[in-house]
């Protein structure tokens, strides 16, 4: 999409599409494509698009976001129920809910529910306790409105799955956005955020966006369907987790003495960008300072040189990753994000190198315990000492091979966007096998030991470190290549779980019909059974059977497919592959995902 459009609230898009006649709905996707090629101009909070020589379209975004249908105006004869308004809303980025104002005083301690994944990172400074989720008065069972919202979400997501990315055009996307809006006002922020993520991934896929990843679409769709399926029958803590939180509560944490670890850029498919800096205290607890707002690659690259918004400090994110911070009156979210309320004070302090106390203790924890922590709801970070041994080619590009305590570890780029130097840095590091490095990586669950490389100490200066998403390695930074240790080789052949995983991804991409073609899945099922995955074979057979299930009425005509049966079969297969991947990942690292890490 070449137009520079302001974000539009999901409810606005859903309402405009709902107001179209059936004939105009069929033309909506073509209208979105046509609108992308029209000239536009931005004047303050207003964007004007020349639909043709005589018709102009205007989007008014006070505060940067279109929040009502009246804010999109068209001069054509069919307005206000015209195709142009709905096309503009469908082409624009999806707006996040308006944040609540920050309180003047420090918030009182709030109950801290188990954190759930956020679809979009939130910038620091929002010390607002959640008033809708995790409340002491929240009922222990879903309300009728929440059950209805969950069912509507399941139906909308099942329709998207049945159609696939090619068939899930603006109309199906609007239905999912409508379900997301209903879920949010019913007190279900988690599933609403996941649904918005699905729509964003669908738009990226249909627009051939290089940032699109099929695995991310599959994960978001699985979360939507799984949450909608489980929520009506859940109670207690499980229900609180499935509901999620609209805002993360911040609790007072007194005074903190923090040491900078590293910074990483953030660039999401949902149109948010910025930087997150990780810090640690003397006991090894991790805290983050984030600056993530609507933006693109330019903001992701430049955010590291912006001052952190905590207290009176003038430190940038890049500087904080190598310095320290003394915070008084700190407020912290359950996930470790530092707040920046009016009562928070912070000043610069001395930092510490990775090989000095107290940061060196992060690398002292056994690798298996770190993986267990990451698999049981931790931050996902791994602190590893590795020896580079070479490279290996994967479907998404080359990655580094390294020896880590006898394990052959694959280190991949954390982000593939060309504006970020991750892949260029990995390419340079691959030229110096035998180099020993202390690294920070994020666990990437897979049947082989694999992680996304975020930062490393300097190859020539162990007292310094490099943030691989922000700093660019030079040839002069590299040591003379050493001999790789003997016996290092790629991981052995893995069990054929890909036979099921591939079908799960194919269905998310191409819809039910791709699995409904005549064929015999018995060979794949038998192969899975020979490797001890009999359940996977049964799930594969049911997935194909549900996709091909088309009965006829008394006149011999095909009746509509049972998309609920197919969605249920796909969800079971997707959940199974996720859990098996998690177990195989733990086994590859020698960890136990069911046990918490040792102290």
N, C-alpha and C positions, 0 to 999 in steps of 0.2 A: 504494500500500500504506500504510494508516494505522497499522499496528502498528509499535511501536518495538522491533524484534527485533535481537538481537546478530548480528554476522556469523557465518556458518557455513562451515566449510572445505568446499571442493568435493568432496572424497572422502566426506564425511559425507552430503551431499545425494545423490550418486550411489549410495551403498550403500543408503540408505533407499528410494530409488525402485526400485532393482534388486530389493529384497525384496518389493515389492508383487505381488499376483496380477494377471494380465491384466485382470480385471474392475475392480480398484481403480485400475489405471493409467488406464483410460478415464475415471475419475471424478476424477483428480488435479487437473486444471485447475479444475473446479468446486469442489473442496475448497479450493484456494488462494484463490479468490474469496470463498467463504463465510467462511474464517478471517479475512479482512481486516475483516469487520464485527463481529467478536466483541470483547468487552471484555478488556483486559489490564492487568496491573500489574507494575511492576518493583520488585524488592526486592534491592538490592545487585547481585550477579552473576546473579540468577535472574529470569526473566520468566515469569509465569503467565498463561495464556490460558484463559478459560472457554468451552470448546467448546459446552457446553450446561449445563443446571442441575445435572447430575450428573457431568459429565466435565470434568476440567481437564488442561491440557497445560503442561508445564514445560520451559524451556530453561535449562540451567546453562552459564554462560559465564565460568569463572574466567579472569581476565586479559582479559576482554572478548570472547572468541571461543569459539564452540562447536567443539571439535576432535575429538569422538568421538560415535558414535551413542548411546552410553549417556547422554550429557548431555541428550538429548531424551527425555522420559518422558511417557507418556500413561496416563490412568486408564480408558480404554475397554476393552471386552471383547476386542477384536481385537489389542490391544497384545501384543508389540512390533511386529508386522508390520501396523500399522494405517495408514489413510490420513492421520490427523491428523499423525503425526510427519513423514511425507514432505512434506505440505503446508506445515508450518511451516518446514522446511528450504528448500523451494523458494521460499517467500515472503521469506526473510531475505536480507540483503545477503551477497555472496560475500566470504569472508575471504581476505586475502592470506597468504602463507606467513609463519611465525614468523621474525623477524629473528634472525640469529646474534648472540651477545653481542659487545660492542665490546672489542677487545683492550686490555690494560693498557698496552702499549708501542706505539711507533710501528711500523706495518707496514713490512716490507721492500719495496723496489720490486718490482712485479709486471709481467709482460707486459701490455700494454694493447691489447686487441683493438679493432677498429673498433666504436664504440658503436652500439647498436641502440635503436629507440624503446622507451620504457618504457610499458606500459599504464597504470601508476599511478605518480605521482610518489612519491618516498621522501623522508622528512624528513632534515635534515642530522644529522650525528653518527654515521654508520654507517661508520666507517673499517675495514671488514672486507674483506680481500682475498678474491676469489672462489676457492673451493677446488674447484669442480666444473667450471667452464667456463674456457677459455683456460689450461688447465694445461699445463706442458711435457710431461706424460705422456699428454695427451689423444690418442687415435688419430686418424690423418689421414683415416680413413674412418668412416662411421656404423657403430655396433655393431648386431648383430642386434636388440637391444631397441629401439634408436632407430629402426631401419627399421620395426619392428612398431608402435611408438608413432606414427610418422608416418602409416602406413597407416590405423591406427584413427582418427586425427584427421581424415584426409582423408575417410573414410567418414562420420564423424559430421557434419562440416561440410557435406558434399554432401547429406546427409539434411535438414539445416536449410535449405539453399538450395532444395532441391526443395519443401519445405513452405512457405517464406516465413514472415513474422512471425506471421500469423494461425494457421498450422498448427504452428509450432514451439513447442509448449506445454512444460509442465514435464518430460515424459518425454524429448523430444528434447534439451532443455536439460541434463538430467541425464546423458544419453549424452555430450554435449560436455564436461561437467565431468569425467566419468570419464576421457575421453580426455586432458583437460588434466592430471589428476592423474598418469596413466600417463606422459605426456610429461615432467612435472616430475621424477619420480623416475628417469626414464631419462636425465636430463641435458639436457633441451630446454626451458629456461625461457622462451625467446622465444615459441615457439608456444603454450606453456601460458598465458602472459599474454594473448596475442591471443585465445585461445579464451574465457578468462574475460571479456574485453572484449565479445566477441560475445554471450555470455549476458546480460551486463548491459544491452547495447543492446536485445536481444530483450525483456527484462522491461520496459524503459522504453517500448518501442513498444506492447507489449500492455497496459501500464498507463496509456497516454495521458499519459506524463510529458512536460511541456513542454520538458524538457531533451533529449529524444530528437531525434537528427538522422539522417536516412536516409543521408547521405553518410558519417557516422562508422561506421554499421553496415556499409555497403558496403566501406569501407576495411579494417575489422577482418576481415571475412569473406574479402576478397581476400588479406590477409596470411596468414591461417590456411591457406587452400587453396594459395596460392603457395608458402609455406614447406614444407608437407607434400609438395607435388609435387616440389620441387627437392631436398629434403634427402637422399633415398636415393641419388642419383647425384652428390652434391657431395663435394669433397675440399678439403683445405688451408684457406686463408683464407676461401673461400666457405663451407665447412662451419662454421668457427668463428663466422662472422656469423650463419648460420642457426640454430646452436645457441643463441646469445645468452649472456648472463651472468646468473646468479642474483643476484649482488651486484656492484656496481661496485667495482673495486679502487681504493684510494686510494694515491697515491704521495707521498712527501715533496717539498715544493717550497720549502723554506727560508723566508725572510722575504718578506712581500708588503706593498706599500703600495697600498691600494685606494681608489678614489673612487666614491661612490654614484652610480648612474645613475637607476634608477627601481624601483618595486615593482609587482608585479601580483598580484591575487588568483588563487587556484586553486580551481576548483569542478568536479569531475569527475563523470561519470555513474556511476562505480564507487564512489561514496560517500566520496571523499576531498576534503578542503578545506584551505585555508591560504593562505600567501603565499610568493612567491619574490622576493627582492631581487637585482637585477643590479648588479654593480660592475665597474670596469675598472682596470687598472694603468696605469703611465705609457706602456707600449708599446701599449696598446689591446687587450690580451688581456682577455676577459670571464670573470668568475667569478660564481657564484650562491651565495646563502645561502637555504636553503629551510626552511620549517616546514609540512609537509603531512602530515596525519594523518587518520584516519577522522573524518568530520563533514559538516555541511551548510552552507547559506548563511550561518548565523550565525558559524560558524568562519571562513569565507572573508572576511567583513567584519571580524571582530575580530582576526584573526591579524596584521594590519599593526601593531597596537598592542602586540603581545607582544615581549618582548626576544629578540633573536637569540641563538642558543645556540652562541656561539663564544667561548672564553676567558672573561675576566672583564668584558667590556663589558656595559653596561646599555642599549645602544642598542636601540630598537625597529626593526622593519623600515621603518616610515615615516620614522624619523629617519635610518637608515642610507642611505636612498635620496637624502638631501640632504647627508650628511656623509661622512667618510672612515673608514678602518679600517687600523690597522697590525697585521699578523699575524706572529707568530714561530712557527717550527716548523709551518708550514702543511702540510696534506695536501689533495690535490686529486684528484678523479676525472677520467677521460678526457673527460667532458663539462663540466668546469669547476666542479663542485660542491665547495664547501669542506667539509672534514671538521671534526669537533669532538672529536677524541680527547683523551686525558688530557694529552698533551704540547703541545697547541695553546694559544698565548697570543695575546690580541687586546685592543687598547685603542682608544678613540676617537681619531680624528685629523681634521684639517681636510679639508673637501670642496672641490669645484670646480664652478662653474656649467658648463652645457653649452657656452657660447660661450667658455670659458676653457681653456687648456691644463691637463692633457693630454686632457680629454674632447673638445675641439673637433676633434681629429684623427679621431674616429670619423665625423664628418660630411664630412671631406675626401676620403674614399675615393669614387671614381666610383660612381654608382648601379649601372651595369651590372656592375661587379666585385662589389658587395655582393650582387646577385641571383645571380651565378654562385656565390658562396660559399654562399648559402642553398640553392641547388639541388644542390650537390655535398656535402651532408652537414654544412653549417654549423649555427649555432644558429638560423637563420631570421630574425634581427633585421635591420631596415633602419633606417638613420639618414638622414633625408631633410629637406631644406628645401623647403617647399611653399607655394603660395598658394591659398587656398580660392576656389573658383569657383562652387559651388552644390551641388545634390543630385541624385541620380538614384534612381529606385525600382527595387528588386530584389524577388525572390520572398520573401526573408526580411526585407524592410524597407528603408527609405531608407538610403543611405550618402552620404558626402561626396564631392564631386568636387573635385580639386585639380590644379593645374599643378605638375609636378615636372620641371624641366629640359626643358620642351617636351612632356613626356608628360602625357596626361590620366589621372590616377590616381584610383582609387576607394578610399576609406578607409571600412572597415566596422567595426562594433562587434566587439570581441574575444570577448564573451560576451553572451548575450541574457537571462540571468536578471535578474528585476526587482530583486533585492536588490543587484545591482551597478550602479553608475551609468554604465556605458559608453554605453548608448543615449541616456540623458538628456543626457549631455555632448555627444554628437554632434549631438543636436537643437539645442542652444544654439549650437554652433559653426557650424551651417548658416545661422544668422541673420546672420553677418558675412562675406559674400563679399568677397574682396579682401584679407583678412587674411593676412599672411605668418607662418608658424610653422615652428619646428624641431621635428620629431616623431621618435618611435621607434615603429616598426610591425613587424609580423611578416608575412612574405611569405605570401600566399594564392595558390598556383599556379592560374592560370586563363588563358584565352586573352587576357584584357585585363589591363593593369597594375592589380593589386588587392592591398591589404594590410589587415591588422587593426590598428587604431589602439590603441596601448597607453599612450603618454604624449606630452605636448606641453609646450613652454614656455608660460609664462603669457602670455595675449594682451596684457596691459597691463604686464607686468614681465618682460622677456626674461632677467633674471638668476635667475628662479625657474622651476620646472616643476611640472606637475600629473600625477599618476598617475591616469589616467582611469577605472581600475577601483576606485579607493579614494577619490579626492577628487571633490567635487561642484562644478561650475562654478555661479556665480551670474550673474544678468544684469549686476550691477555689475562683474563681471570682464571683460566684453566691450567691445571698442572700438567706435567708431562705424563702421557698415558702410561699406566702400569699394566702388568700382566694380570688378566682376570684369573681369579682362583679356579683351580682345577675342579672338575666335577659339576660346574654350574650348567644347568640345562633347563629348557622350558618344562613346565609342569606336564605330567603324563596325561594321556587321553582321559577326558572326563566321561562320566556316565551320560547316556544319551537323553538327558532330561530336555535337551533342546528340541526334541521331537514334539513335546507338548508345549514348551514355551513359544516355539515358532508359530504354532497354530493360535495361541492366545494373542500374539502380536499381529498376526495376519488378520484375525477377526476385528481387532481394534482399528486396523488401518483400512481394510477393504470391506468390512461388514460381514453379515451372516452368509451372503451368497457365495463368498469365496470358499467356504467350507461345505457348501451344499452341492458342489459338482460331484457327479458320480466318481467314485474311487473306492479303494479298499484301504482302510486304516489298520487292518488286522496285522499286517507285517510290522508296522510301527508299534502296535500294542504288544505283540509278542516280543519284540526286541526290548521294550521297556521292562517286560516281565522277566526276561533273562537276567537283567541287571538288578533285579529286586524291586522294581518300581511297578508292581502289579496295579496299585491304586492309580498311578499315572496312566496306565494303559486303559483302565476302566473310564477314567475321566476323559481321555481322548476319544474313546468310542462314543461316550454320551455327548460330547461336544459336536462330533460329526453327525450323530443321529438327530440331535436337536436342530442343527442347521438345516438338515434335509427333510425335516418333518413337515410335509405339506399334504393335508388331507383334501378330499373333494366333497362337495355337497351332493344332494340327491340327483342333481342334474349333471354331475360330472365336472363341475367347475371347481378350480382351485380356490380354497378358502384362504384368508390371510394367515400368514405364518404365526406361530405361537412365539412371539418375541420374549415373553416372560420365561418360557422354558429355556430358550437359548441364552438369555441373560443369566439365568441361574446356573446353567451348565458352564458358561464362560467364567462367571465369578468363582465357581468352585475350582476350576482349573487354574485361574490366575492366583487365587489364594494359596493353592497347593504349591505351585511353582515358587511363590515368594517364600513360603515356609521351608521348603526343601533347600532352596538356595541359601537361606539363612543358616540352616543346619550344616550344609556342606561347607559354607564359609567358616563356621566355627570349627569344624573338623579339620579343615585345611590349615588353620592357624593353631590348632591344638587347644582351642578354647571351648568352654561350655556355655552356650547361650542361655541356659536355664538358671545359671548361678550368677550372683553378683560378684564383682571382682574382689579379691582379697584386699584388706586395708593396707 
